[in-house]
Amino acid sequence: MTHCVLLKFKPGTDLDAVEASVRETYEKLDQLLPFLTDPVVFRNCVNRDSNADLMAVVQLDSSEHLLIIINNEGEKPMKKQ
């Protein structure tokens, strides 16, 4: 299952810092969660005014795993580190 997260920020946001943080977070999740793979982060991927500033795409083994992420259960292992 492909899961996409679209992020839009207020003008003036340091997108370089946000992008680095999002990439780092998904790389950690890729290592910690066996059901999440192939994280990719795109920047300004659609050429129009409503464009998302960042889009993160990951592969999940099943829709059940999406619920784990939505309920923030996927973040718990990261908080321990």
MODELLER restraints for C-alpha pairs under 7 A, 6 or more apart:
rsr = mdl.restraints
at = mdl.atoms
rsr.add(forms.Gaussian(group=physical.xy_distance, feature=features.Distance(at['CA:1:A'], at['CA:59:A']), mean=5.60, stdev=0.5))
rsr.add(forms.Gaussian(group=physical.xy_distance, feature=features.Distance(at['CA:1:A'], at['CA:60:A']), mean=5.08, stdev=0.5))
rsr.add(forms.Gaussian(group=physical.xy_distance, feature=features.Distance(at['CA:1:A'], at['CA:61:A']), mean=6.14, stdev=0.5))
rsr.add(forms.Gaussian(group=physical.xy_distance, feature=features.Distance(at['CA:1:A'], at['CA:62:A']), mean=5.91, stdev=0.5))
rsr.add(forms.Gaussian(group=physical.xy_distance, feature=features.Distance(at['CA:1:A'], at['CA:63:A']), mean=6.81, stdev=0.5))
rsr.add(forms.Gaussian(group=physical.xy_distance, feature=features.Distance(at['CA:2:A'], at['CA:57:A']), mean=6.91, stdev=0.5))
rsr.add(forms.Gaussian(group=physical.xy_distance, feature=features.Distance(at['CA:2:A'], at['CA:58:A']), mean=5.91, stdev=0.5))
rsr.add(forms.Gaussian(group=physical.xy_distance, feature=features.Distance(at['CA:2:A'], at['CA:59:A']), mean=4.69, stdev=0.5))
rsr.add(forms.Gaussian(group=physical.xy_distance, feature=features.Distance(at['CA:2:A'], at['CA:60:A']), mean=6.26, stdev=0.5))
rsr.add(forms.Gaussian(group=physical.xy_distance, feature=features.Distance(at['CA:3:A'], at['CA:57:A']), mean=5.67, stdev=0.5))
rsr.add(forms.Gaussian(group=physical.xy_distance, feature=features.Distance(at['CA:3:A'], at['CA:58:A']), mean=5.38, stdev=0.5))
rsr.add(forms.Gaussian(group=physical.xy_distance, feature=features.Distance(at['CA:3:A'], at['CA:59:A']), mean=6.16, stdev=0.5))
rsr.add(forms.Gaussian(group=physical.xy_distance, feature=features.Distance(at['CA:3:A'], at['CA:60:A']), mean=6.99, stdev=0.5))
rsr.add(forms.Gaussian(group=physical.xy_distance, feature=features.Distance(at['CA:4:A'], at['CA:55:A']), mean=6.69, stdev=0.5))
rsr.add(forms.Gaussian(group=physical.xy_distance, feature=features.Distance(at['CA:4:A'], at['CA:56:A']), mean=5.62, stdev=0.5))
rsr.add(forms.Gaussian(group=physical.xy_distance, feature=features.Distance(at['CA:4:A'], at['CA:57:A']), mean=4.47, stdev=0.5))
rsr.add(forms.Gaussian(group=physical.xy_distance, feature=features.Distance(at['CA:4:A'], at['CA:58:A']), mean=6.63, stdev=0.5))
rsr.add(forms.Gaussian(group=physical.xy_distance, feature=features.Distance(at['CA:5:A'], at['CA:55:A']), mean=5.50, stdev=0.5))
rsr.add(forms.Gaussian(group=physical.xy_distance, feature=features.Distance(at['CA:5:A'], at['CA:56:A']), mean=5.10, stdev=0.5))
rsr.add(forms.Gaussian(group=physical.xy_distance, feature=features.Distance(at['CA:5:A'], at['CA:57:A']), mean=6.48, stdev=0.5))
rsr.add(forms.Gaussian(group=physical.xy_distance, feature=features.Distance(at['CA:6:A'], at['CA:52:A']), mean=5.78, stdev=0.5))
rsr.add(forms.Gaussian(group=physical.xy_distance, feature=features.Distance(at['CA:6:A'], at['CA:54:A']), mean=5.98, stdev=0.5))
rsr.add(forms.Gaussian(group=physical.xy_distance, feature=features.Distance(at['CA:6:A'], at['CA:55:A']), mean=4.51, stdev=0.5))
rsr.add(forms.Gaussian(group=physical.xy_distance, feature=features.Distance(at['CA:6:A'], at['CA:56:A']), mean=6.64, stdev=0.5))
rsr.add(forms.Gaussian(group=physical.xy_distance, feature=features.Distance(at['CA:7:A'], at['CA:52:A']), mean=5.44, stdev=0.5))
rsr.add(forms.Gaussian(group=physical.xy_distance, feature=features.Distance(at['CA:7:A'], at['CA:53:A']), mean=5.81, stdev=0.5))
rsr.add(forms.Gaussian(group=physical.xy_distance, feature=features.Distance(at['CA:7:A'], at['CA:54:A']), mean=5.11, stdev=0.5))
rsr.add(forms.Gaussian(group=physical.xy_distance, feature=features.Distance(at['CA:7:A'], at['CA:55:A']), mean=6.13, stdev=0.5))
rsr.add(forms.Gaussian(group=physical.xy_distance, feature=features.Distance(at['CA:8:A'], at['CA:52:A']), mean=4.80, stdev=0.5))
rsr.add(forms.Gaussian(group=physical.xy_distance, feature=features.Distance(at['CA:8:A'], at['CA:53:A']), mean=4.97, stdev=0.5))
rsr.add(forms.Gaussian(group=physical.xy_distance, feature=features.Distance(at['CA:8:A'], at['CA:54:A']), mean=6.77, stdev=0.5))
rsr.add(forms.Gaussian(group=physical.xy_distance, feature=features.Distance(at['CA:9:A'], at['CA:53:A']), mean=6.65, stdev=0.5))
rsr.add(forms.Gaussian(group=physical.xy_distance, feature=features.Distance(at['CA:23:A'], at['CA:41:A']), mean=6.42, stdev=0.5))
rsr.add(forms.Gaussian(group=physical.xy_distance, feature=features.Distance(at['CA:26:A'], at['CA:39:A']), mean=6.06, stdev=0.5))
rsr.add(forms.Gaussian(group=physical.xy_distance, feature=features.Distance(at['CA:27:A'], at['CA:39:A']), mean=6.82, stdev=0.5))
rsr.add(forms.Gaussian(group=physical.xy_distance, feature=features.Distance(at['CA:30:A'], at['CA:36:A']), mean=5.56, stdev=0.5))
rsr.add(forms.Gaussian(group=physical.xy_distance, feature=features.Distance(at['CA:30:A'], at['CA:37:A']), mean=5.44, stdev=0.5))
rsr.add(forms.Gaussian(group=physical.xy_distance, feature=features.Distance(at['CA:35:A'], at['CA:60:A']), mean=5.53, stdev=0.5))
rsr.add(forms.Gaussian(group=physical.xy_distance, feature=features.Distance(at['CA:35:A'], at['CA:61:A']), mean=5.17, stdev=0.5))
rsr.add(forms.Gaussian(group=physical.xy_distance, feature=features.Distance(at['CA:36:A'], at['CA:58:A']), mean=6.62, stdev=0.5))
rsr.add(forms.Gaussian(group=physical.xy_distance, feature=features.Distance(at['CA:36:A'], at['CA:59:A']), mean=5.70, stdev=0.5))
rsr.add(forms.Gaussian(group=physical.xy_distance, feature=features.Distance(at['CA:36:A'], at['CA:60:A']), mean=4.80, stdev=0.5))
rsr.add(forms.Gaussian(group=physical.xy_distance, feature=features.Distance(at['CA:36:A'], at['CA:61:A']), mean=6.84, stdev=0.5))
rsr.add(forms.Gaussian(group=physical.xy_distance, feature=features.Distance(at['CA:37:A'], at['CA:58:A']), mean=6.00, stdev=0.5))
rsr.add(forms.Gaussian(group=physical.xy_distance, feature=features.Distance(at['CA:37:A'], at['CA:59:A']), mean=5.14, stdev=0.5))
rsr.add(forms.Gaussian(group=physical.xy_distance, feature=features.Distance(at['CA:37:A'], at['CA:60:A']), mean=6.55, stdev=0.5))
rsr.add(forms.Gaussian(group=physical.xy_distance, feature=features.Distance(at['CA:38:A'], at['CA:58:A']), mean=5.55, stdev=0.5))
rsr.add(forms.Gaussian(group=physical.xy_distance, feature=features.Distance(at['CA:38:A'], at['CA:59:A']), mean=5.98, stdev=0.5))
rsr.add(forms.Gaussian(group=physical.xy_distance, feature=features.Distance(at['CA:39:A'], at['CA:56:A']), mean=6.99, stdev=0.5))
rsr.add(forms.Gaussian(group=physical.xy_distance, feature=features.Distance(at['CA:39:A'], at['CA:57:A']), mean=5.70, stdev=0.5))
rsr.add(forms.Gaussian(group=physical.xy_distance, feature=features.Distance(at['CA:39:A'], at['CA:58:A']), mean=4.47, stdev=0.5))
rsr.add(forms.Gaussian(group=physical.xy_distance, feature=features.Distance(at['CA:40:A'], at['CA:56:A']), mean=5.71, stdev=0.5))
rsr.add(forms.Gaussian(group=physical.xy_distance, feature=features.Distance(at['CA:40:A'], at['CA:57:A']), mean=5.27, stdev=0.5))
rsr.add(forms.Gaussian(group=physical.xy_distance, feature=features.Distance(at['CA:40:A'], at['CA:58:A']), mean=6.51, stdev=0.5))
rsr.add(forms.Gaussian(group=physical.xy_distance, feature=features.Distance(at['CA:41:A'], at['CA:54:A']), mean=6.85, stdev=0.5))
rsr.add(forms.Gaussian(group=physical.xy_distance, feature=features.Distance(at['CA:41:A'], at['CA:55:A']), mean=5.66, stdev=0.5))
rsr.add(forms.Gaussian(group=physical.xy_distance, feature=features.Distance(at['CA:41:A'], at['CA:56:A']), mean=4.37, stdev=0.5))
rsr.add(forms.Gaussian(group=physical.xy_distance, feature=features.Distance(at['CA:41:A'], at['CA:57:A']), mean=6.38, stdev=0.5))
rsr.add(forms.Gaussian(group=physical.xy_distance, feature=features.Distance(at['CA:42:A'], at['CA:54:A']), mean=5.64, stdev=0.5))
rsr.add(forms.Gaussian(group=physical.xy_distance, feature=features.Distance(at['CA:42:A'], at['CA:55:A']), mean=5.10, stdev=0.5))
rsr.add(forms.Gaussian(group=physical.xy_distance, feature=features.Distance(at['CA:42:A'], at['CA:56:A']), mean=6.33, stdev=0.5))
rsr.add(forms.Gaussian(group=physical.xy_distance, feature=features.Distance(at['CA:43:A'], at['CA:53:A']), mean=5.70, stdev=0.5))
rsr.add(forms.Gaussian(group=physical.xy_distance, feature=features.Distance(at['CA:43:A'], at['CA:54:A']), mean=4.58, stdev=0.5))
rsr.add(forms.Gaussian(group=physical.xy_distance, feature=features.Distance(at['CA:43:A'], at['CA:55:A']), mean=6.43, stdev=0.5))
rsr.add(forms.Gaussian(group=physical.xy_distance, feature=features.Distance(at['CA:44:A'], at['CA:51:A']), mean=6.37, stdev=0.5))
rsr.add(forms.Gaussian(group=physical.xy_distance, feature=features.Distance(at['CA:44:A'], at['CA:52:A']), mean=6.11, stdev=0.5))
rsr.add(forms.Gaussian(group=physical.xy_distance, feature=features.Distance(at['CA:44:A'], at['CA:53:A']), mean=4.95, stdev=0.5))
rsr.add(forms.Gaussian(group=physical.xy_distance, feature=features.Distance(at['CA:44:A'], at['CA:54:A']), mean=6.06, stdev=0.5))
rsr.add(forms.Gaussian(group=physical.xy_distance, feature=features.Distance(at['CA:68:A'], at['CA:74:A']), mean=6.05, stdev=0.5))
